[in-house]
Amino acid sequence: KLKSQMDSGLSLPLQRLASWALDNPNKDWTEKMRASYKTRRDIIAKYLEKMGLTFVLPKAGLYIWAKIPDLYENCGVFSREVLNTKQVFFVPGTVYGKAGERYVRISICVNIDKIDLYLG
């Protein structure tokens, strides 16, 4: 609840900067960022598959929605185990409703420079 109040509104200077950026797109920067996100997505997906998660590789977006392995009771148990053993946080799917019980959400916006250290 606190987070939603901390970053739900941007200051006027940032709004103007965002407006300018939308009116003046930088295609080189955009392609560089797309490539970066695709690389991160693909590397993270490789580790998720090794952990036994199943998912459809997203074509766009900043998250992977993955089904947890059947041997776990629920997404909370799975998320806690990953956090305790790997020091990596997956958002339990139940945060988004009851239908998320067997799922977790993983951000691809993270720095993956040390991913082998945590998930390798």
C-alpha positions as CSV (number, residue, x, y, z in Angstrom):
1,K,0.0,0.0,0.0
2,L,2.8,2.4,0.8
3,K,4.6,1.7,-2.5
4,S,1.5,2.6,-4.5
5,Q,1.6,6.0,-2.8
6,M,5.3,6.6,-3.3
7,D,5.6,6.2,-7.0
8,S,2.1,6.5,-8.5
9,G,2.6,10.1,-9.6
10,L,5.5,11.8,-11.3
11,S,6.6,15.4,-10.9
12,L,5.8,17.9,-13.6
13,P,9.4,18.1,-14.8
14,L,9.5,14.3,-15.3
15,Q,6.2,14.4,-17.0
16,R,7.5,17.0,-19.5
17,L,10.7,15.1,-20.0
18,A,8.6,11.9,-20.8
19,S,6.4,13.8,-23.2
20,W,9.5,15.2,-25.0
21,A,11.0,11.7,-25.2
22,L,7.8,10.3,-26.7
23,D,7.8,13.1,-29.3
24,N,11.5,12.6,-30.1
25,P,12.1,8.9,-30.2
26,N,15.7,7.6,-30.4
27,K,15.6,4.5,-32.5
28,D,19.2,3.5,-31.7
29,W,18.5,3.6,-28.0
30,T,15.2,1.8,-28.4
31,E,16.8,-1.0,-30.3
32,K,19.6,-1.3,-27.8
33,M,17.1,-1.6,-25.0
34,R,15.0,-4.2,-26.8
35,A,18.1,-6.3,-27.4
36,S,19.1,-5.9,-23.7
37,Y,15.6,-7.0,-22.5
38,K,15.5,-9.9,-25.0
39,T,19.0,-11.1,-23.8
40,R,17.9,-10.9,-20.1
41,R,14.6,-12.7,-20.8
42,D,16.4,-15.5,-22.6
43,I,19.1,-16.0,-19.9
44,I,16.5,-15.8,-17.1
45,A,14.3,-18.3,-19.0
46,K,17.1,-20.8,-19.2
47,Y,17.5,-20.7,-15.4
48,L,13.8,-21.0,-14.8
49,E,13.6,-24.1,-17.0
50,K,16.5,-25.6,-15.0
51,M,14.4,-25.0,-11.8
52,G,11.5,-26.9,-13.3
53,L,9.2,-23.9,-14.0
54,T,7.0,-23.9,-17.1
55,F,6.0,-20.9,-19.1
56,V,5.3,-19.3,-22.4
57,L,8.2,-17.1,-23.4
58,P,6.8,-13.6,-23.6
59,K,7.2,-11.7,-26.9
60,A,6.9,-8.4,-25.0
61,G,6.6,-7.2,-21.5
62,L,8.9,-7.0,-18.5
63,Y,7.8,-10.2,-16.6
64,I,7.6,-14.0,-17.0
65,W,4.6,-15.7,-15.6
66,A,5.7,-19.2,-14.7
67,K,4.0,-22.3,-13.3
68,I,5.8,-23.8,-10.3
69,P,6.8,-27.5,-10.2
70,D,4.1,-29.9,-8.9
71,L,6.2,-31.0,-6.0
72,Y,5.6,-27.7,-4.2
73,E,2.5,-27.1,-2.1
74,N,1.8,-23.6,-3.4
75,C,3.5,-20.6,-4.8
76,G,4.2,-19.1,-1.4
77,V,6.2,-22.2,-0.3
78,F,8.1,-22.2,-3.6
79,S,8.8,-18.4,-3.4
80,R,10.1,-18.7,0.2
81,E,12.4,-21.6,-0.7
82,V,13.9,-19.8,-3.7
83,L,14.4,-16.7,-1.5
84,N,16.0,-18.6,1.3
85,T,18.2,-20.8,-0.8
86,K,19.1,-18.6,-3.8
87,Q,18.5,-15.1,-2.4
88,V,16.2,-14.4,-5.4
89,F,12.7,-13.1,-5.0
90,F,9.8,-14.3,-7.1
91,V,6.4,-12.7,-6.6
92,P,3.9,-15.4,-5.6
93,G,1.0,-15.5,-8.1
94,T,-1.6,-15.2,-5.4
95,V,-0.7,-11.6,-5.1
96,Y,-2.7,-11.2,-8.3
97,G,-5.6,-13.4,-7.2
98,K,-6.6,-16.9,-6.3
99,A,-6.0,-18.2,-9.9
100,G,-2.3,-17.5,-9.4
101,E,-1.9,-20.2,-6.7
102,R,0.5,-22.4,-8.8
103,Y,2.4,-19.5,-10.4
104,V,5.1,-16.9,-9.8
105,R,6.0,-13.7,-11.6
106,I,9.6,-13.0,-12.4
107,S,10.9,-9.6,-13.6
108,I,13.4,-9.4,-16.5
109,C,14.3,-5.8,-15.5
110,V,17.0,-7.0,-13.1
111,N,20.7,-6.8,-13.4
112,I,21.9,-10.3,-14.4
113,D,25.6,-9.8,-14.2
114,K,25.8,-12.2,-11.3
115,I,22.9,-14.5,-12.2
116,D,25.2,-17.6,-12.2
117,L,26.1,-16.8,-8.6
118,Y,22.5,-17.0,-7.5
119,L,20.8,-19.4,-9.9
120,G,23.7,-21.3,-11.5
